[in-house]
Amino acid sequence: MKKKICLFLLTLCLLLSACASAAQVDTDSDPAPTIEVSIHEEAPAPEEPAVPEMPQREKDWIEDIEFLREEYKTKHKDPFYFCSEEEFDRKMDQLIEKVGELSDSDIFYELDAIISGMGDNHTRICEYGSLPICDRMIGVNIIILNGKLYLWSYLKNCEQFEPYLLHETVGVNGVESLYLIRRASSLYESDWLAIAAYLPSYPSFFDWVGCDYKKGYTFQILNDNQEVESVDIPVITLEEWSASSWIYPESFDSLIYLKGCDQTVYYEGKDGGCIQWCMGQFLIPANTGYNLRKVVQLIKEHPNCNKLVIDLRECPGGSAELLPFLEEIRKEAQILEEKQIYVLINSGTASAATRMIAFFKDEFDAVTVGEPTGQFSSFFSRSEESENSPTVLPHSQIKVQISDLWRDSKVLLPEMGVSPIFEEYYDEDGRLYEWETCIQPDVYIHMDIEDFRQGKDSVLEWVLAQ
């Protein structure tokens, strides 16, 4: 019996010992702390994909654009007079984002459009620098007139265009003319200047506006029957283009103001005839004196002539200092005061020419005839220092002239001895309203394409009929 009890106790002890060991093993092998540590160990971060190096060309363009942004803001007399800084920066930022997608010439035109869009006629890109913008040319000139395109002239070796002179051009490579006009107009600082402006003669321009989806270039032109014909446009080198001469319609011979130079003409007509004095550009006072003497001589040769036409159509201005020119005219004031003076203007009349309008109206009670000018009488302009030291973009070498002066007609005209004759309207911030962009004529006479086809100067004819 004792043996059975001892055996039972021994067995019980062994069982208890085994259970205790098992419990100890479970406690010791608890993985929680170890697992928790291993979970929170930092794994090596995956390598970031390498950012591709920006091409040097893009870096250079971005530096040029940023350089121009800063130069415009610091050099311009009032950089955001017409267009806000936010809008300017937005356009520049958008261009920076696209430099990798655009050609060099496309970037140039985009910059040109941004600068022109600031609304200042005298801040402009004046040279292309090292860019091959005009290394290729087309052998024709197209003019924007009354919202349409017309073939204006062609080079001597492009006789295939002779039947189409002054015909409407409705497209280039199938791109519609209204779209071309809209894009071309973005390169002109004034809406009025764009009304009668040339479409750029560079294939690079047509590439910029989207005509490069075809090989070569064709004009879609209306023939005499108003049918559309496609005519290939010759692309030539700048040297060939410069060495050739232009062919214009014969009807232009009677439209002398289109020649853009100083000259005088006498016309027989009602009440003794009329003298026309075309002023091309104010650059050399001696030239004004020379042509004024020719006018005086014509007056003496035709004592019954009682009309004098000062033709400022297509006169872009010239010298900012007009006093020497005015003094030449004032010397002959007595003989001029005996005549009824008419001043002819159109969208090509701008800058200093607008002050010549004021001079003749104030001193000789002149009547303005024609169409609105390309600029108002107060405007931004450039000092001699700015003129001689344009901004040069560091890489492309594009040169930009930036206005650093405000030409206020209320100040400038009295300095010239002329009473201000144009009423100006300013907003609460002291700025001209946006619609103060041109000078309206006293008598509105419009020149259309039929006038050019017939060689008819409707503006001058109105004067002759008075």
Solvent accessible surface area in square Angstrom, and as a share of the most:
residue,aa,sasa,rsa
1,M,172,0.77
2,K,165,0.70
3,K,172,0.73
4,K,148,0.63
5,I,85,0.43
6,C,82,0.49
7,L,116,0.58
8,F,130,0.54
9,L,93,0.46
10,L,104,0.52
11,T,63,0.37
12,L,73,0.36
13,C,77,0.46
14,L,113,0.56
15,L,106,0.52
16,L,109,0.54
17,S,64,0.41
18,A,61,0.47
19,C,86,0.52
20,A,64,0.50
21,S,62,0.40
22,A,55,0.43
23,A,60,0.46
24,Q,101,0.45
25,V,93,0.54
26,D,99,0.51
27,T,96,0.56
28,D,98,0.51
29,S,70,0.45
30,D,81,0.42
31,P,74,0.47
32,A,57,0.44
33,P,83,0.52
34,T,98,0.57
35,I,87,0.44
36,E,105,0.47
37,V,98,0.56
38,S,64,0.41
39,I,121,0.61
40,H,138,0.62
41,E,119,0.53
42,E,172,0.77
43,A,85,0.66
44,P,129,0.81
45,A,89,0.69
46,P,122,0.77
47,E,167,0.75
48,E,153,0.69
49,P,112,0.70
50,A,99,0.77
51,V,137,0.79
52,P,115,0.72
53,E,135,0.61
54,M,83,0.37
55,P,76,0.48
56,Q,112,0.50
57,R,89,0.33
58,E,36,0.16
59,K,65,0.28
60,D,32,0.17
61,W,11,0.04
62,I,38,0.19
63,E,92,0.41
64,D,1,0.00
65,I,0,0.00
66,E,72,0.32
67,F,78,0.32
68,L,1,0.00
69,R,29,0.11
70,E,98,0.44
71,E,30,0.13
72,Y,1,0.01
73,K,52,0.22
74,T,89,0.52
75,K,90,0.38
76,H,11,0.05
77,K,119,0.50
78,D,41,0.21
79,P,23,0.14
80,F,37,0.15
81,Y,28,0.11
82,F,75,0.31
83,C,18,0.11
84,S,56,0.36
85,E,68,0.31
86,E,130,0.58
87,E,55,0.25
88,F,0,0.00
89,D,32,0.17
90,R,111,0.41
91,K,54,0.23
92,M,0,0.00
93,D,64,0.33
94,Q,84,0.37
95,L,3,0.02
96,I,31,0.16
97,E,137,0.62
98,K,73,0.31
99,V,3,0.02
100,G,45,0.44
101,E,139,0.62
102,L,36,0.18
103,S,55,0.35
104,D,49,0.25
105,S,20,0.13
106,D,24,0.12
107,I,0,0.00
108,F,4,0.02
109,Y,4,0.02
110,E,36,0.16
111,L,0,0.00
112,D,25,0.13
113,A,21,0.17
114,I,12,0.06
115,I,1,0.01
116,S,4,0.03
117,G,39,0.38
118,M,3,0.01
119,G,29,0.28
120,D,6,0.03
121,N,25,0.13
122,H,28,0.12
123,T,0,0.00
124,R,96,0.35
125,I,21,0.11
126,C,40,0.24
127,E,86,0.39
128,Y,63,0.24
129,G,40,0.38
130,S,81,0.53
131,L,21,0.10
132,P,80,0.50
133,I,2,0.01
134,C,27,0.16
135,D,74,0.39
136,R,94,0.34
137,M,5,0.02
138,I,3,0.01
139,G,0,0.00
140,V,1,0.00
141,N,21,0.11
142,I,3,0.02
143,I,14,0.07
144,I,3,0.02
145,L,11,0.06
146,N,68,0.35
147,G,38,0.36
148,K,92,0.39
149,L,0,0.00
150,Y,15,0.06
151,L,0,0.00
152,W,10,0.03
153,S,0,0.00
154,Y,7,0.03
155,L,0,0.00
156,K,121,0.51
157,N,96,0.49
158,C,2,0.01
159,E,99,0.44
160,Q,87,0.39
161,F,0,0.00
162,E,97,0.44
163,P,80,0.50
164,Y,27,0.10
165,L,29,0.15
166,L,6,0.03
167,H,29,0.13
168,E,33,0.15
169,T,1,0.00
170,V,40,0.23
171,G,3,0.02
172,V,1,0.00
173,N,1,0.01
174,G,52,0.50
175,V,23,0.13
176,E,92,0.41
177,S,9,0.06
178,L,112,0.56
179,Y,73,0.28
180,L,0,0.00
181,I,19,0.10
182,R,152,0.55
183,R,45,0.16
184,A,0,0.00
185,S,37,0.24
186,S,44,0.29
187,L,22,0.11
188,Y,56,0.21
189,E,35,0.16
190,S,12,0.08
191,D,123,0.64
192,W,62,0.22
193,L,44,0.22
194,A,8,0.06
195,I,66,0.33
196,A,37,0.28
197,A,9,0.07
198,Y,96,0.36
199,L,2,0.01
200,P,25,0.16
201,S,13,0.09
202,Y,43,0.16
203,P,0,0.00
204,S,8,0.05
205,F,0,0.00
206,F,1,0.00
207,D,34,0.18
208,W,21,0.07
209,V,5,0.03
210,G,33,0.32
211,C,0,0.00
212,D,83,0.43
213,Y,132,0.50
214,K,101,0.43
215,K,208,0.88
216,G,40,0.38
217,Y,22,0.08
218,T,34,0.20
219,F,0,0.00
220,Q,25,0.11
221,I,0,0.00
222,L,22,0.11
223,N,20,0.10
224,D,120,0.62
225,N,112,0.57
226,Q,126,0.56
227,E,98,0.44
228,V,89,0.51
229,E,62,0.28
230,S,79,0.51
231,V,16,0.09
232,D,102,0.53
233,I,10,0.05
234,P,35,0.22
235,V,59,0.34
236,I,23,0.12
237,T,63,0.37
238,L,62,0.31
239,E,126,0.57
240,E,90,0.40
241,W,66,0.23
242,S,75,0.49
243,A,92,0.71
244,S,33,0.21
245,S,59,0.38
246,W,61,0.22
247,I,58,0.29
248,Y,99,0.37
249,P,15,0.10
250,E,157,0.70
251,S,25,0.16
252,F,16,0.07
253,D,100,0.52
254,S,66,0.42
255,L,0,0.00
256,I,20,0.10
257,Y,10,0.04
258,L,51,0.25
259,K,116,0.49
260,G,47,0.45
261,C,64,0.38
262,D,50,0.26
263,Q,39,0.17
264,T,21,0.12
265,V,44,0.25
266,Y,44,0.17
267,Y,52,0.20
268,E,133,0.60
269,G,38,0.36
270,K,116,0.49
271,D,83,0.43
272,G,22,0.21
273,G,1,0.01
274,C,0,0.00
275,I,1,0.00
276,Q,1,0.00
277,W,3,0.01
278,C,5,0.03
279,M,9,0.04
280,G,10,0.10
281,Q,81,0.36
282,F,4,0.02
283,L,109,0.54
284,I,94,0.48
285,P,44,0.28
286,A,65,0.51
287,N,67,0.34
288,T,13,0.08
289,G,2,0.02
290,Y,126,0.48
291,N,7,0.03
292,L,4,0.02
293,R,144,0.52
294,K,74,0.32
295,V,0,0.00
296,V,15,0.09
297,Q,94,0.42
298,L,33,0.16
299,I,9,0.04
300,K,134,0.57
301,E,94,0.42
302,H,51,0.23
303,P,103,0.65
304,N,121,0.62
305,C,1,0.01
306,N,58,0.30
307,K,9,0.04
308,L,1,0.01
309,V,0,0.00
310,I,0,0.00
311,D,2,0.01
312,L,0,0.00
313,R,8,0.03
314,E,66,0.29
315,C,0,0.00
316,P,67,0.42
317,G,0,0.00
318,G,34,0.33
319,S,32,0.20
320,A,43,0.34
321,E,96,0.43
322,L,2,0.01
323,L,66,0.33
324,P,55,0.34
325,F,3,0.01
326,L,0,0.00
327,E,80,0.36
328,E,40,0.18
329,I,0,0.00
330,R,59,0.21
331,K,148,0.63
332,E,53,0.24
333,A,24,0.18
334,Q,146,0.65
335,I,34,0.17
336,L,0,0.00
337,E,110,0.50
338,E,120,0.54
339,K,25,0.10
340,Q,72,0.32
341,I,0,0.00
342,Y,17,0.07
343,V,0,0.00
344,L,0,0.00
345,I,0,0.00
346,N,17,0.08
347,S,11,0.07
348,G,15,0.14
349,T,0,0.00
350,A,8,0.06
351,S,13,0.08
352,A,1,0.01
353,A,0,0.00
354,T,0,0.00
355,R,5,0.02
356,M,0,0.00
357,I,0,0.00
358,A,0,0.00
359,F,0,0.00
360,F,1,0.00
361,K,48,0.20
362,D,52,0.27
363,E,54,0.24
364,F,20,0.08
365,D,113,0.59
366,A,4,0.03
367,V,43,0.24
368,T,2,0.01
369,V,0,0.00
370,G,1,0.01
371,E,32,0.14
372,P,2,0.01
373,T,0,0.00
374,G,0,0.00
375,Q,13,0.06
376,F,12,0.05
377,S,1,0.00
378,S,5,0.03
379,F,10,0.04
380,F,6,0.02
381,S,10,0.06
382,R,28,0.10
383,S,25,0.16
384,E,137,0.61
385,E,133,0.60
386,S,16,0.10
387,E,74,0.33
388,N,106,0.55
389,S,68,0.44
390,P,35,0.22
391,T,5,0.03
392,V,55,0.31
393,L,0,0.00
394,P,64,0.40
395,H,79,0.35
396,S,8,0.05
397,Q,81,0.36
398,I,0,0.00
399,K,66,0.28
400,V,1,0.00
401,Q,16,0.07
402,I,7,0.03
403,S,0,0.00
404,D,43,0.22
405,L,60,0.30
406,W,60,0.21
407,R,38,0.14
408,D,28,0.15
409,S,3,0.02
410,K,100,0.42
411,V,83,0.47
412,L,28,0.14
413,L,1,0.01
414,P,70,0.44
415,E,110,0.50
416,M,12,0.06
417,G,53,0.51
418,V,2,0.01
419,S,60,0.39
420,P,64,0.40
421,I,58,0.30
422,F,32,0.13
423,E,126,0.56
424,E,24,0.11
425,Y,96,0.36
426,Y,67,0.25
427,D,40,0.21
428,E,161,0.72
429,D,110,0.57
430,G,48,0.46
431,R,76,0.28
432,L,10,0.05
433,Y,88,0.33
434,E,135,0.60
435,W,160,0.56
436,E,19,0.08
437,T,61,0.35
438,C,16,0.10
439,I,9,0.04
440,Q,111,0.49
441,P,16,0.10
442,D,84,0.44
443,V,38,0.22
444,Y,117,0.44
445,I,32,0.16
446,H,76,0.34
447,M,9,0.04
448,D,54,0.28
449,I,19,0.10
450,E,76,0.34
451,D,11,0.06
452,F,12,0.05
453,R,93,0.34
454,Q,121,0.54
455,G,14,0.13
456,K,81,0.34
457,D,11,0.06
458,S,20,0.13
459,V,2,0.01
460,L,10,0.05
461,E,78,0.35
462,W,69,0.24
463,V,0,0.00
464,L,39,0.20
465,A,64,0.50
466,Q,73,0.33
